[in-house]
């Protein structure tokens, strides 16, 4: 089936039957400053395979700021789908360029809105993997700090640009260290500063080509697109991610229907999970929840900053959960690495994470949080 035929099939269902707001192109936000909230809802709807909400929020974002919409879709593609739909992720990255959108519109005979609906639908229904984020985030939160680390990494970078037998044999025991090294080498070989400042290297094509040789051949087009579209640090993480997937091979299962806390509508189809720690209303709800329950649950008191600590835990429990997620012990190990680092470093939480999970999962706490988010949203609006 050709791409125009695929696009036609995905657009065949009347948009109004799956988009509660109505016309995809004519639903701009009354307050454009709320677009981060809508983007948050769009990304989590894609993760949850919730197509009506994804189309609803995607339509609002597209109508409010089309350039921001395409950039958001590119980040969502790499962060949440990536190798689950390589072709879809490539389309998302290329769609950040106006020339690409124009050529596709002419070739396919469709509008940008048609292509937006197609991409939202495709990524929402795709198999998911957050492996790029799970590699990049721990490294971004705990960058190289010692001169010895820097010297060792730069020396190895120089070595692989000439002649080396460097390979990676990923095991659960050394997974974090090996993925960190592969990520740092990729960042530096691509000529990015990382945290080296005055020691920033030039782009090293020989080193990059060696690293690409360790990846899955079927991923090369996506990997080259990631390297040439450095929207986010996750783009560099795609190379070690592909290395890991090459080793895993076909030993992957797909997790369907994970347990989600049921979303509560806070305003015209906007789900409460959109109000995360990165929004003003989300922070307000989290801080209020903390102060109302900190005496009842002493485990809440082991965090430096409530909005960061509780916010990080809520992300792990609801924001980062995906339907149709790729599973394997090594992939699960990378997720655990990200979750632990995010909660302890970004969240500044030093207590018992499992005990905190138990508290947050309690039905009455979930209900209270949903009510507080609705209250905070209307207060902020």
N, C-alpha and C positions, 0 to 999 in steps of 0.2 A: 504494500500500500504506500502510495506517495505521501509526502508531507502535506500537500494541500488537501488530500483525501482524509488524512488523519485529523487535520484541523477542522475540516467540515463536519466530521463525525462528532468531535468534541463540542462543536458549537451548535449541533443540531437541536439539542434540548432548549426550549425557550428560556432565555435568561431569567425572565420574571418568575418562573416556577421555582427557581433555586436561589434567587437573589431577593430577600425580603424587602430591600429598599426600593427595588424597581430598576429604572434605567441605569445601567452601569456607569455611563459617562456623565450623568447629571445628578450626582449625589455628593457635592463638595461639603466639607465640614464647615459649620457656621463659624467655628473658631479654629483656624489653621494651626494654632499652637498645640492643639490636641492631636496632631498627626502622629506623634510618637506612641500615644496610647492606642491608636487605631493600628499602627504598624505592629505593635506588640500583640494585639489580638489576631491580626492576620498571620503572624508567624506561628503562634501557638495553635491556631486553627489548622494550618498546614500540617503541623506535627501530629495533631490529633485526628487527621483525616476528616475534618469537619468541613465539607465543601460549602454548604450554605453560608456559614460564618466567614469562611475564607473569601468567597465571592462578595459578600456584603461589605466586609472591611476593605478588601482590595479595591472595590469600586469607589468607596469613599476616598481612599488614599490616591487612586489614579486621578479622580476628578479634582482633587485639591492641589496635588503637586506631582505631575506625571514623572518628572526626572527623579524625584525622591522615591516614587513607586518602583521604577526600574532598578535603581540602586538597591532598594530594600529586597527586591526579588532575587537579585544576584547574591546578596549575603545569605538570604534564606536558603537558596539553592545549595551553596557550599556548606553552610552550617548544619543543615538538617536533611539534605537529600544526597548531594554529591554523587557517590558511586552507586547509589540506589537507582539513579536514572542519569547516566553520564551525559546522554544527548540533551536531556532537558536542562541539566546544569550548564552545559555549554551555551545553549540558547539564552539562558538567563544572564550569563556573564556578557555575552555579545550584545544583548539588548540594552546595555547601558550606553551604547554608542548610537547616536542619532542616524549615522549613515547606514548602520546595519538595519535599524528599524525601517528606514525609508526603503531600502532595497527589498526587504522581506514583504513590506506592504505592497510594493509593485509586483513582485514575483507571485505572491499568493493571492493578490486581489482582495485584501482585507484591510481593515482599519487597525490602528494601534490598540483601540479598545478590544477588538476581536482577539488580537494577539495576547493582550493582557489576560483576558478570560481563559484563553487556551493554556497559558503558562501557569496561572493559578490552579486550574483544574489538573494539569499534568503533575505538578509538584505535590499537590495535596494527595493525589491518589497513588503516588509513587512509593516504592519501598524507601525506608529512611535509614540513614546512618549519620550520627553526629561526631564521627571519628575525627574530622578536621578540627572541630572546636575542642574536642577532648584532648588533642595534642597541643594546640596553640594556647589555650587558656592557662594551663598550669605553667607553661613557659613564660607567658606574658606576666603572670603574677609573681613568678620567682625567677627573674632573669639572672644571667651570669653576674656574679659580684666579685669574685676573686680574680686577681691577675693571673693566677695559675690556670684557672678555667679558660680564660681568654687566650692565653698563650698556647695551651694544648689544642683548643679548637682551631685557632688560626694556623697552627703548624700542620694539623691534619688536613685542613682545607688546601694548604699549599701542596701537601703530599698527593692528594687525590687529583690535583690538577696536572700532575706529571705522570706518575705511574704508581699504581697501588692495587692491591687485591682486596680492598675494603668491601666487606659484605656485612649484612646484619642477620643475626639468627635470634629472632625475638622469642623470649621466654617470659613467663609470668614473673619470675624472680627478678630479671633485669629489664623488664619492659619499660619502665619509666626512664631509666638512664639511657637506654638505647634509642627510644623515641625522641628524647631530648637532644641527643647528639645528632641524630638525623635531621631534626628540625633546625637546629642551630646552623649546621652545615649548609642546609638549603637557603636559609635566610642570608647568610654571609656570601654564599656563592652567587646569589641573585643581586649582590651589590647593595644590600640594605644595611643600615647602620646598626640595627639591633640596639645594644646599649654600649657599643664600643666607642662612640663619639669620634675622637680624633683618629682612631684606628680603623675607621670605616674602609672596607676593601672595595676595589672595583669589581664590576660584574665579572665572574669567572666562568666562561662558557664551558671550558674543559671539565671543571668540577661539576657544573650543573649536568652536563651530558653523562658523566659517570653516575651521578645520583639517579638520573632518569633511567639509565640502563638497569637499575635495580628495581624498577617499578613494573607494574603490569603493562604489557604492550597496549592493551585495549584502552588504557587510561591516558595515553600520551597526548591526545588532542586536548582533553580536559586540562591536563597538567600544564601544558604550554599556554593555554588560555588563562589559567590561574596566575602563571608567572608574568604574563603580559598585562593582566588586569589586577594590579595589587590593591584592591579596594580595602582589604582587611588582612590581618596577620594569618587568618585561616587559609589564605590562598597558598602560602608557603607550606603549611601543614599538610596540604594535599599530597605532597611527594612522599613523606614518611608514611602517610596513611595508605598510599598505594603499595608501598613496600610491604607493609604489614598485611594487606589484603592478598598480595601475591603469595606470601608464605601460607596464609590461611587456606587459600584455594577455595574448594567447594564446601569446606566444613563450616557452613553457615546455616543457621535456622532463622526463620522470620517470626518474631513475636507479634501476635495479633491480639487486639482487644485488651490492652493493659488497663489496669484499674485507674480511672480518672475520678477526681472529685467532680461531681456534676456541676457544670457552670451555672451561675445565676446571672440573669440578664440585669444590667444596671441602667442601660439606656438604649432604646431602639436597636436591639440586636447586639449591642456591645457586651461581651461576656465579662464577668468579674475578674477572670484571670488576666485580662489585659492590664489591670491596675497592679503592676508588679513594683518592685523596689526602685525602678528607674523612672517612675512617674510621681508627681507631687501628691496626687490622690492616693496612690499606692503606699507611699511612705507614711502619709497621715494615718491610713488604716492600720498599717503594721505597728507604728508607734503607739497608737491607742490600744491595740490588742495587747501589746507588751505591758503597758501600764495597768491594764485591767486584770492581767493574769500573773504578773510576776511574783506576787505573794503566794498564789495558789500553787504555782509550779516553780520551785527553786531552780530547776534546770535552765530556766530562762535568764537567770541572773549571770550566767557565765559568758556574756558577750560584751564586747567593748562598745558597740553601737547597735541599738535595737533594730533600726531599719536595715542595716547591713546584715546582721546575724540572722534575724528571722527572714529577711528577704532572700538570703542565699539558700536557706533551708527550703523555703517555699518554691524557689526556682527548681531545686532538685526534685521536689515532690510533685510539682504540677507543671511548671513552665518547661522543663527539659524532657518531659515524658513524651514518647512517640508511639504511634500506632504503626504496625508493620515495620518494626525496627530490626535491623540485622544483628544477630546475636552469635557470639562465639566467646570462649573463655578469654582470649586475648583482647577482643573488643570490649568485653565486660570489664576487664582489668583497666583499660584506658578510661572507661566511664567512671570507675571508682576513683581513679587518680584525679580526674577533673572534679568530681563531686567533693572529695576530701579537701583538695586545694582551695576550691571556691569557698567552701564554708569556713575553713580555718584562716585563709589568707585574706580574701576579700571580705568575708563575713565577720572576721575577727572573733570567731567563736572557739573557745578552748575547752568546752565541756563535753559531755557525753552526747555524741551526735545521734545515736540510736534512740536514746531516751527523749531527745528533742523531737525526733521524728514521731515517736509515739504520742507525744503531747499534741503536735500539730494535726495528726490524723484523727483525733477524737472528733466525733460528729458535732458536738456542741461547739467546739473550737472552730471547726470549719464553717458552721452556720454563723457564728459570731463574726468571723472574718468576712464572709460574703456580705453580711449586713453593714459592716463597717466600710467596706469598699463602696457599696452603693451610697452610703451616707457621705463619704469623702468625695465621691465623684460629683454628686449634686452640690456639695458645698463649694468645690473648686470651679464648677461650671457656672 
